[in-house]
Structures are given as structure tokens and as C-alpha cells.
Amino acid sequence: MILQTRAPFSWRAEVAATRNAKGGRMSAQDFVIRTMTRAEVDLAVDWAAREGWNPGLHDAGCFHAADPEGFLVGLLDGKPAATLSAVRYGAGLGFLGFFIVAPEHRGKSLGIQIWNAGLERLAGRVIGLDSVLAQEATYQKTGFALAWRNARCMGKTGPVGSAGPLPPEVVDLASLPFELVEAYDRPLFACGRKAFLRCWVAMPQSRALGVVRGGRLAGYGVIRRCGVGHKIGPLFADGPHEAEELFQALVAGLDPGETFFLDTPAANPEAVALAGRHKLETVFETARMYKGPAPAMPMGRVFGITSFELG
């Protein structure tokens, strides 16, 4: 595997094609790994939806904004066969996601090649990922260690809508200077993500709210339309009272009978308690893992993860 120095970068490796149905001789094919175009990020999100990950309808643009060079596609005979995101944040953090090999190409060692390309792109950084629990041991073998577990919790609004005026301290996030939102977000993600955040809090078919206490931002949350229902994320707040206000205001904006999801970190017992109070059902879990020392974050203020794909 050779790293090309021109941009967009490209790795090329020789891989063996699958034997034909009659057990014929193996033939060699070029497997090329390169940076995705913006349109190919849409493809990665479509593949994630096919895998049942239920991404947001408008996630792709914000994901690409986070790091336009951070999305890799593996091409076999010139056609997409594998995807991986290897997004760089700041000077020392990276995050892996969208690790998908097309079903018809699994078992051809394509996954390990695009995985290694992603690790190479993030070399020298602390690297995070969210793993399904069944693969936790596999990632441990490659140097990743468990930091905490997340639970995707599902709820449904009642048959009668509860939308109404917001409480005085809950405001549309767009009414606040973006710099305040960015400053609030930074320690809760352990790194700045300005381009991503500017897009995320203003994406179509979403709502972003903040809680203002004593003239300062004390929490914010975003809810966005997904293939199935809506997802809340992030949900960041100074404490459980502010988180509860934001949660109720975000959900109140949905139509009656709507499904919604909240990804709660087990590292914050108050986040788990919030999901319990509202009788949300855990539909699956992930393991947040890091290769290198896990970033120090005030997890008591993290009530909902932004995204399992980008952290």
C-alpha cells in the first residue's frame, strides 16, 4: 500500500478477486482508496442507512464540513466497495466512522485495507470511535480501550401534541451569537469543531434550542429529522434541570405519535435517569473507545451524544 502525496490522496493495493463459482484461478484487481467527493459522502450516509444506523437526512453536508479530506472510499474496478471516515479535529484528535464494506465484497480483505488507510491518516492523534458491543473485543486487539458505553434510547410523543410557547429561559439557538455556542460546545467535545457545528445547528428539518441562565448559555440541544423519526443530539447542559427543560422543549416541537431517539452516555448517571423518567426504550448500545488517552471531558454535562459516526 503506497500513500500518494498529491491531493486528494490515494492509496493503491493489489487484492485478489474472489474465486469464481467453479473454483477457478484467483485474478488480481486494483483496489484504490482515495478521498471521497462531496457527493460520495451522500453515498456513505446512504450505506449507513442501509445498515440500519438511521442517519439524519441532512447529516452528509455537516459531516463533510467537519473535515472535507476525512472521508475515504475504496474503489474496486472503479466502483465503490468500502467506506470509512477518518476525521481530524484540531491538532490532536481524530474519529473513525462509516466503516462499511458493501455486502457483495465482504470477505475480500478490503475492510482491513481501508481501516489501515484511516489509521494512517490519523497517525499521531488520539483516535475515537463508537463500536457495536459485539466488535468491542476486536477493536481492543488493535489498541483501542473502552471509555464508556452509550445507549440509544427510543421514545414516542403522545397522541396529543404538546407544542406551545417556550419557557422564558429556553430560546432558539439562532438568536444567540454563534461564538457563545462554540465556546460552550468546545470542552464538551474536547476539541473545537467550528465548521461542523455552524452547519449542525442550522441544518434543514431540525431545531436547535439553548437555555440561558443569568445572561449566559447553560445548555443547548439539537433535534433533527432522520430516516426513521428524529434524533436529539447533542444534548449538553450544566445540570439535569437544564437538560430536562431542553429535552421537553425539543420533543414538544414534534407531531403527535412521532418517534425520537436520544443517545445517552452511561458515564453520566443523570443522562440515564432522564431517559428512565421518560420511559425511553434502549434499542442498542455502543462502546466509546479511544486509541490513546481518552480526552478529559465533563461527562456530567453530556446528556446526549452528537453522533455515533463523528463523535
Buried (B, 14 or more C-beta within 10 A) or exposed (E): EEEEEEEEBBBBBEBEBEEEEEEEEEEEBEBBBBBBBEEBBBBBBEBBBEEEBBBBBBBBBBBBBBBBBBBBBBBBEEEBBBBBBBBBBEEEBBBBBBBBBBEEBEEBEBBEBBBBBBBBBBEEBBBBBBBEEEBBEEBBEEEBEBBBBBBBBBBBBEEEBEEEEBEEBBBEBEEBEBEBBBEBBBBBBBBBBBBBBBBBBBBEEBBBBBBBEEEEBBBBBBBBBBBEBBBBBBBBBBBBBBBBBBBEBBBBBBEEEBBBBBBBBBBBEBBBBBBEEBEBEEEBBBBBBBBBEBBEBEBBBBBBBBBBBBB
